[in-house]
Amino acid sequence: MASKAEVIGEIVCECGRCAYVEQTKRKGDFLQVRCSACGVDQRTGKTIQTRWKSTMKPVGHYHDSKTVAPYGAETVEPVAETKTDTIGNSTDTLKVTLPEPAAKPAITRRETIKPRTQTNGTSTLLGLGVFVVFAGVSVLGSELLKATKG
């Protein structure tokens, strides 16, 4: 994807290649440096912005990016070209068999079952007693209603 920023100059990147200085569209009148090897540097610090503005050269100043010296270097050293190797047909290559991973032991899951709380029987008797009293009161109340009506 092409950059929308306007190229306003060239600068020596820290890797030693020629990089383009671009004026950004962002608020604040910032510069950014675009290097083919390092990528985009968008730092907005006052010191770095001042250095870029002061060391920037006009577009086309560096004709051969291999002879550009890194910032602060005393001598110019050529930058080695980077080439990518293509992979040939995979049918002709050596096939490597990986060992089978060792079988993992079966994991036994242990669930903790909470023990039942022991009751001493008084709560059961109390509940039964409340039920009997309630049942007795309801029967007694119904008998009283019959007697008063009849």
URKA-V464532 format. One record per residue. N is the residue number from 0. RES is the residue in one letter. NEAR is the number of other ideal C-beta (glycine too) atoms within 10 Angstrom. D_FIRST is the distance of its C-alpha to the first C-alpha in whole Angstrom. Layout:
[[N RES NEAR D_FIRST] [N RES NEAR D_FIRST]]
This chain:
[[0 M 3 0] [1 A 4 4] [2 S 13 7] [3 K 8 9] [4 A 19 12] [5 E 10 14] [6 V 12 15] [7 I 14 19] [8 G 20 20] [9 E 21 20] [10 I 25 22] [11 V 23 23] [12 C 23 21] [13 E 16 24] [14 C 13 23] [15 G 22 24] [16 R 17 21] [17 C 20 20] [18 A 27 17] [19 Y 20 16] [20 V 22 17] [21 E 20 15] [22 Q 14 17] [23 T 16 16] [24 K 10 16] [25 R 11 18] [26 K 6 22] [27 G 7 24] [28 D 8 22] [29 F 17 21] [30 L 23 19] [31 Q 20 16] [32 V 23 16] [33 R 18 13] [34 C 19 15] [35 S 13 13] [36 A 13 16] [37 C 13 16] [38 G 11 13] [39 V 13 13] [40 D 17 16] [41 Q 14 17] [42 R 12 20] [43 T 12 22] [44 G 9 26] [45 K 7 28] [46 T 8 29] [47 I 13 26] [48 Q 16 25] [49 T 11 28] [50 R 14 27] [51 W 19 24] [52 K 13 25] [53 S 8 29] [54 T 13 27] [55 M 18 24] [56 K 13 25] [57 P 8 24] [58 V 12 21] [59 G 8 22] [60 H 12 25] [61 Y 16 24] [62 H 8 24] [63 D 8 24] [64 S 17 22] [65 K 14 25] [66 T 13 28] [67 V 24 26] [68 A 13 28] [69 P 14 27] [70 Y 12 28] [71 G 7 32] [72 A 12 32] [73 E 5 36] [74 T 5 35] [75 V 13 32] [76 E 12 31] [77 P 10 29] [78 V 18 26] [79 A 8 26] [80 E 6 23] [81 T 7 22] [82 K 6 22] [83 T 5 21] [84 D 5 24] [85 T 5 24] [86 I 7 26] [87 G 8 29] [88 N 6 31] [89 S 7 32] [90 T 6 35] [91 D 6 37] [92 T 9 36] [93 L 4 38] [94 K 6 38] [95 V 5 39] [96 T 5 41] [97 L 5 40] [98 P 5 44] [99 E 6 44] [100 P 6 44] [101 A 6 47] [102 A 6 48] [103 K 6 48] [104 P 6 51] [105 A 5 52] [106 I 6 52] [107 T 5 55] [108 R 4 54] [109 R 6 57] [110 E 4 57] [111 T 5 59] [112 I 6 62] [113 K 5 63] [114 P 6 67] [115 R 6 69] [116 T 5 71] [117 Q 6 74] [118 T 8 76] [119 N 7 80] [120 G 8 81] [121 T 8 82] [122 S 9 79] [123 T 10 80] [124 L 10 83] [125 L 10 82] [126 G 10 80] [127 L 10 83] [128 G 10 85] [129 V 10 83] [130 F 10 83] [131 V 10 87] [132 V 10 87] [133 F 10 85] [134 A 10 86] [135 G 10 90] [136 V 10 89] [137 S 10 88] [138 V 10 91] [139 L 10 93] [140 G 10 91] [141 S 10 92] [142 E 10 95] [143 L 10 96] [144 L 10 94] [145 K 9 97] [146 A 8 100] [147 T 7 99] [148 K 6 98] [149 G 5 101]]
